[in-house]
């Protein structure tokens, strides 16, 4: 495949206050490839050498709503930052709890009053209460607008130091596929660790989809997953479940070279069988 038929997709995953989200999974899928990248410590994700075409890009992080968009990757560099909404603030939840408690007290049955002999003197006439001052409504924190898609030349200079470093790291990750290793990365706990976390996707179950997902997993020298590339899969829903488990639920022992931890790749086959 020539360079003219490839593009590059880069970006950063942030929350609704603009702060980076670490270890979010960003996946891209088309008729020809399915891959996932894991955001780094500054929230950046990188896809190098992406075949030109239309893609569904999806981002998710456990505990946050997912984000999905369809975009075209031309023979250029495309930057698509992604904003994932934060979960509901704790103080809002506490306020709702207090309101519920108050409503419960209001609805509690009252004990019937027992008539008593009126021995009190008449009370002086009360002045009408002054109307209470209106209470200002609580304002939600400002939400940044949805990031736009920016397209630039494939060889455009990247001035963002963090993004530039992320691109260099992604190149090193891709190069690790061809590295000479003494030992490949390993899943701690073996395949049992994967199958114990695997959940059969509802779409695949409803449509009676079975089969094997073959994935190449890129593992850094620190044992973190930086990228997952699907080699073969019967359906996208099964690929996404493999992404989820490999990026969130299992841990890896890194590869070794010259008796030292090293970046490396390992091919994992996950079988989905309906019972």
Residue, then its C-alpha position, 0 to 999 in steps of 0.5 A: x500500500x503506497x503512502x498516497x493511500x494512507x492517512x494519519x488520525x491523531x487526537x486527545x481525549x478530554x473531559x468536559x472541563x478540558x482535562x485529559x483522560x488517561x487510559x481511554x480506549x479509542x477504536x476505529x473501524x472500516x470495511x478493511x481494518x479495526x484497531x484500538x489505541x489507548x490514550x497515554x498519560x496526557x490523553x493523546x491517541x495516535x493511529x499511523x498509516x491509516x488506509x484512506x476511507x470512511x471510519x467509525x471512531x469510538x471512544x470509551x472509558x469505564x464509568x463514562x458515556x461512550x462517544x461515537x462519530x463517523x469521519x473520513x480519513x483522507x491522504x492527510x493528517x486528521x486531528x479529532x479531539x474527543x470530549x467525554x462527559x464526566x459522571x454526575x458530581x457527588x454534591x448533586x447526588x447528595x442534594x437529590x438524596x436530601x430532597x428525597x429524605x425531605x419528601x419522605x418526611x412530608x409524606x409520613x402519616x401524622x398522628x391524630x391530635x388529641x383535643x385539649x382544654x384551651x387554657x392559652x390566652x389569645x395570641x396577638x395578631x401576627x404581621x404578614x411574613x415578608x416574601x422570601x428573597x428568590x434563591x438563585x438557581x445553582x449553575x452547572x460548570x461551563x462545558x467546553x464546545x465539542x472539538x472540531x475535526x481538523x485536517x492538515x497536510x500529512x507532513x505538517x509540523x506538529x507544534x504541540x510537544x505532548x502530541x509530538x512525543x505521542x507520535x514518536x511513541x506510536x512509531x516505536x510501538x509499531x516498530x516493536x512488531x518487528x523487534x527481536x525478542x527473547x520472550x513475547x508479552x504474556x497475559x498474567x493469568x493466561x487465557x483464563x484471565x481473559x475468559x473470566x472477564x469476557x461478556x458475550x455482546x448482546x448483538x452477537x448473541x441475538x444474531x447467533x454470531x460465533x467465531x474467533x477474534x485474532x488480535x495483535x496486542x502491542x505491550x510496552x516495556x512497562x506492561x501497559x497495552x498501547x494498541x490492539x489491531x484486529x487481524x480477523x473477526x467475524x463481527x465488530x461487536x466481538x472485536x469491541x469486547x476484545x478491546x475492552x477486556x485487553x485494555x481494561x480487565x487484564x494485565x500483561x507481563x512485558x516482553x524481554x530482550x537482552x534480559x531486560x523488559x522491552x516493547x513487544x507484540x503478541x497475537x491472542x485468539x479469543x473464541x466466542x461460542x454460544x452455549 
